[in-house]
Amino acid sequence: MSTVTRVRAFARRHPTAVDTLLAVVLYLLTAPFHGPPREPQPTTSPTALALLALVFAMLAVRRRWPLWTLVVTTTGVVPAVVFGYDIEPFLVPVVIATYTVAVRTDRWTALRSAVPTALFVVIVVALLTPAPGFTWESLGRFTWIGLAVAIGDAVRSRRANIAAIEERALRAERTREEEARRRVAEERLHIARELHDVVAHHIAVINVQAGVASHLITARPEAAAEALAHVRRSSRAVLDELSGLLGVLRKPEESDTPTEPAPGMAQLGRLVDSFRASGLDLESTLTGEVHELPATVDLVAYRVVQEALTNAHRHGTDTARLSVAYTSSEIILEITNVLGSQPHDGGSGLGLVGMRERAGAVGGTIQAGIGADDRFRVVATLPLQIGKKP
């Protein structure tokens, strides 16, 4: 930290001490304590020095009470003129007090204070000084009051501009930080959804087929081998998808993992076949004219079907029905299944939450629950155009 910085920091912490030091220094420079005497030399009298010390002492509190400081220092000019003291030393604290008022208050208050002060001093000197009391030379001395107002107003405006710039910078910094936190939260949520969608389906297949293999390992070895083959394929698939997802999360220059197109309704047939191969008795129907979907809606539709069928496979009776219906403005996905004896065993509820969040992000809706036929039904309604609610 430089010397100038330390001095400024001390001045900000101890303004009264700095103002007191300033008053003492100005008093010592103004009061004629030494030097060859001049005739007349009235300011060397103790009374003049005491009066001058009083008006300079008010400068110690000029920041706390700027208007009162201006009043006292201006009033001190009257006895100086009455007793015939030199007027210049008494104008110094008046000028400084005027500057302080201009810096510490608004422009209108500074003008309303400076103009009466200048007029008061001019009138007092003109009326109480022996003739000729009013001259152009004496009038010129009082222009320092106007100069003090101008300088003080300029300093105040500059400080206000700097404060405004700093405030805008701080506000912009807070906005950037909030935006960064929001993006991080969104990205974390997105990663959590993708991991859930990628892993849940394959793990459900692995769980079911492992149970089948365990049940048939002695009675029907060939069926158990087929179930274990499903486990191996699903394990390989989940590892490949996780590897691709982790590759995307790496920095672009470090990513050498080839990425496949994002899944969508075009891959729905392959998804249905994978569930059927894992032992789910799945009936699938398609109605309406197939429309090309926006990329985000396409991904959401695929993930909703994947999650709903995964839940049906895990918590149902290995039978489910999928209905895909296209209208002129929306796509309606309906997945129904009969619940098992322990429908919620092992479920965390995050799947339904993720489906609702995904659908809501593109302007769609999700309805899930047990219907009158004791079937668990998931109905997703998604718009064909983003921004248009179904």
N, C-alpha and C positions, 0 to 999 in steps of 0.2 A: 504494500500500500504506500503510495507516494505521500509526500509531506502535504501537498495541497488537498489530497483526499482526506487525510487525517484532520486537517484544519476545518474542512467543511463538515465533516462528521461531528467534530466537537462543537462547532457553531450550531448545528441542528439540535444537538442534545442540550446545550447550555446557552440559549439565546440571550437571557438576561445578563449573564456574565460577559458575553461578547459586547453587548450594548453598553454595559458599564465601562468596560475597557475603552470603547470608542469615545464615550463621553469624557473620560479622563484625558485621553490623548488629545482630543480636540480642545479641551479647556486649556491644557498646557501649551498648545500651539497658539491659542488665541489670546490668552491673558498675557499682557506685557510684563513678565516678572523681572526681566533684566534688559540691559541695553542702556545707552546714554539717555538721560531724560530729555524730553522735549517740552517746550513751553507752548501752550499748556499741555499737560499730560494728565487728564483727569482719570483715566481708567486705571492708574496705578493706586488709587485710593482703596483702602480696605473695604469700604462700602460697595464700590463698583465691582471689586473682585468677588465679594460675597454674593452680590446679586447675580453676577455672571455664573458663579458656581451653582446657584439655585436653578437657573434655567437650563444649564447643561446637565444637571442631575436628573431632570425629567426625561432625558434621552435614554436613561437606563430602563425605563418601562414603556418605551415608545411602541413596541410591538404588542404589548398587552393592552394598553390604553392609547391608541394613536390619536384620537380626537382630543382627549384631555391633555395629552402632551402638546398638541398644537395650540390649544387654548392658553396653557400656562406660559409656553415660550413666547407666544404673541403678546400676552399681557406684560411680560417682562420688558418689552420695548418701551412701555410708557414711562416707568421711573427712570430708565436710562436716558430718555429724551428730556425729561423734566429736570434731572440733575446735571445735564450737560455732558454725559458720558459719550464716548465714541459709539456710534450706532452699529458699525460693521461687526464687532464681536457678538452682539446680541442678535444679529440677523442669521448667523450660522446655525444655531439650534432651530430657528424658525424654518429655515430652508430644509433642514434634515427632517423635522417633524412633518412638513408639507409632503416631502417625498415619501415618508412612511405611510401617511394617510392614503396617498395615491396607490401605493403598493398593497396595502392591507385591506382596502375597501374597493368599492366599484368606482367606475369613472364618474358617474353623476355625483356621488358623495364627495369625491376628490375635488371636483369643480366647485361644488357648493361650499366647500371649506376653503379652498385656495383663493377664490375671488374675494370673499369678505376679508380674509386675512391680509391680502395685498392692499385692498382699499383702506383697511383699518390702519395699517402701518403708514401708508402714504399720508392719510389725513392727520394722524398723530404727529408725524414729523413736520407736516406743513403748519399745523396750528400751534405746536408747542416749541418749535425751534425759532430762535430770534431771526429776524429778517436778514437776508432772504431765506425763508424756511423751505421753500419749494423751488427746486431747480431741476433742469433736465438731467444733470449729473446724479442728483439724489434719486430721481425717478428711475434711472437706469439700474441702480443697485437693486431695486425691488423686482426687476425682471427675473432675478434668480428664483423667485417664488414660482413664477410661471414655468421656468425651465425645470424646476424640481418636480412640478406636477407632470410635465411631459415625460421626463425620464422615468418617474415612478409608474406612470401608466404604461409606458413601453415595457418596463420590467414585468409588471403584473400581467400584461397580455402575453408576453413570452412565456412566463411560468405557466399560465393557463393553457397555452398551446402545448407546451411540453407535457403537462399533466394529462391533457386530453389524448395526446399521442400515446403516452404510456398506458393510459386506461384502455385505449383501443387495442394496443398490443397485448395487454394482459387478457382482455376479453377474447381476442383472437386466439391466444394461447390456450385459454380455457376451452374455447370451442373446439380447437384441434384435439386437445386431450380428450374431451368428451366424445368427439367423433371417433377417435382412435379406440377408446374403450368400447363404444357401441359396435364398431366393426369387429373388434376382438370377440365380443360377446356373440355377435351374429355368426362369426366364423366358427367359434366353439360349438354353437348350437348346430350349425350346418354339419360339422364334422361328426358330432354325436349322432345326428340323424343318419348320416351316411354309414357310419360304423354299425349302427343298429340295423339298418336295412340290409346291408351287405352280409352281416354275420348271422342275423337271427334266422333267416330262411335256411341257410345251409346247416346251421347248428341244429335246427329243428329236424331236418332230414336225417342228420347224423344220429341224433338221439333216438328217433323212431327206428331207423334201420339197425342201430346197435341193439335195441331191445328185441327186434325181430330175430337178429342173428343169435342173441343169447338164448332166446326161447327155442330156436330150431336147430341149434348146433349139434345136438345128439340125435334128434328124431329125423331131421331132414337136412343133412349136411349141404346138399346142393342148393337148397333155398337159403341157408345161412350164408353160403359163399356168395350168392347173388346179393344178399343184403349187405355183406361186407364190401362188395364191389361198389354199391351205392355210397357207402360210407367213404370209401377211398376217393370216388369221383367228387363227392361234395366237399371233402377235406381239401382236395386239390383246387377246387373252384374257389373256396373261401380264401385260401392262401394266395391265389392269383389276384383276386379282387382286392385283398388287403395290400398286397405288394403294389398294385397300381395306385391305390389310394395314398399309400405312404409316399410313393414317387411323386405324386402331385403336390404333396405337402412340402417336399424338399424345394430348395431354391431352383429356379428355372435352369440356371447354368449347370446344376448338379443332377438334374433329372435326365436319366437316360432310359427310363422305363417307357416302352411304347404304351400309349393310352388308346383304349377302344372308345367308340362313340358312346355317349351317355345312353343308358337303357331307356326305352320308350315303348309305346304300344305296338310298334313293329316287332318287338321281341316277345310279345305276349304269348304267342303260340309256344315258343320254346320254354317260357316260364311255366305254362300250363302242363307241358309234357314232363317237365322236371318234377312237378308235384305228383303227377300221375305215376311216374316211375318210382317215386318214394312211397307209394302205397295209398295215396289219397284218391278216393273215388270222386272225381271232379267232373261235373257237368257244366259245359260252357256254351253260352248262346250270344249271338251278335245280331243286333237289330239296327235299322237305320242306315243311312249313307255314311260311309267312313269319311271323316274329314281329316285333313292334315292339321295337327295341333302345334301350337307354339312350343318351343323347346322346353320351357319350364313347366307348362301344363302337361306335356307329354311325359316328362320325368315324374311329376307328381302322380299322374294317373297310374303309371307303372308301379311306383313305390306303394301306393295305396293298395293295389291289387296284391302285390307281393306280401305286404304286412298282414292284410286281412286273411289271405290264404295260409300264411304261416301260423297265425293264431288259430285258424280252423283246424289245421293239421295237428297242432300241439294240444289244443283244449277240446277238440270235438271228437266225433265218432268215426273219423276217417271218411266222411262223406261231406261234400260241399257243392254249392252251385254258384256259378259266376255268370252274371248278366252284364253285357256291355251294350248300351243304347246311345246312339247318336241322334241328336235333334238339330235343328237349324242354328241353335245358339249355345248348346251345351252337350257335354258327354256325361252320362249317368252310369255309374258303376255300382252294382249291387252284388254283395257276397253274403251268402247265407250258409249256415251249417247247424247241425244238431249238436247241442252241448253234451260233453261227456259227464261222467259222474262227479268229477272234480274239475269243473271248467276253469277255475282260476288258479289251479295249482301251478306255482312257479311263475305266474304272471306279475309283472311290475306295473303295468298300466302305461308305461312309457310309449308303447307302440301306438295306442289310440291317441295319446297326446301328440306324438309326432305326426300322425296322419292329419289331425285337426290343424296343427300349425302349418303343415305343408299346403293343405287345401286353402286355408285362410290367406296364405301368402300370395296366391294367384287369384283371389276373389271367389273361391269356392266354399262349399260347406260339407261337413261330415256328420252323419247321423248314425249312431251305433247303439244297439240295445237288443233286448229279448222281445220278440213280437208275440202276438196272440197265439201263434202256432208253436210256441216254445222253441223257436229257432233264433239263434243269434244272427242279427242282420246288420251289415255295414252298408250304408248308402252314401256314395260320394257324388256330389254334383259339381262339376267343374266347367267354367266357361270356355268356349272355343277361342275367345279373344281376351287377352289379359286386360284388366281394367273394367270389364263389363261383368257385373254380378249376375249369376244365373237366376 
